[in-house]
Amino acid sequence: MFEWTWDSVAAECTAFLGPAGYGYVQVSPPQEHIQGTQWWTDYQPVSYTLTSKRGNRTQFSNVITACHNAGVGVIVDTIWNHYDLRLRCRRRRDFLDTETEYVRGRLATYGNDLISLGADGLRLDAAKHIPAPDIANILSRLSKTVYITQEARISIPSLLLDPG
């Protein structure tokens, strides 16, 4: 339900997804992000506050409850590798240092907040840019095991063209 408001996703879970037997719905990132109407603004977080153009924390919690009541799990799209900072009136994207204890702890706290609201899974946006040991460390700090989906970078040597 990419770019749907929380109220719209809740209604869709109740009216269609649950009755049709869908097991899960994936929702857009719920955290506060830069302003703008473009889809990609959802992927430029500025805090871990659950307020976005999709709705506020209460509405986000309600969508999880409504979907669960309809028999539909909720997978939350998350951004763990970058943050938008406004410095001297300019916007730039900074990648988070996921090797540090502070960043790992903060990301786990955010994940645990989503889990406490009932999230059944997390999609790790741009996970291909986060070292696997860092992801494993952060996931080990979650309060319970949830479904994890992420992008992957693969290289299959037999598919590479021989330039010679």
Disulfide bonds with the S-S distance in Angstrom:
Cys13-Cys67 2.06
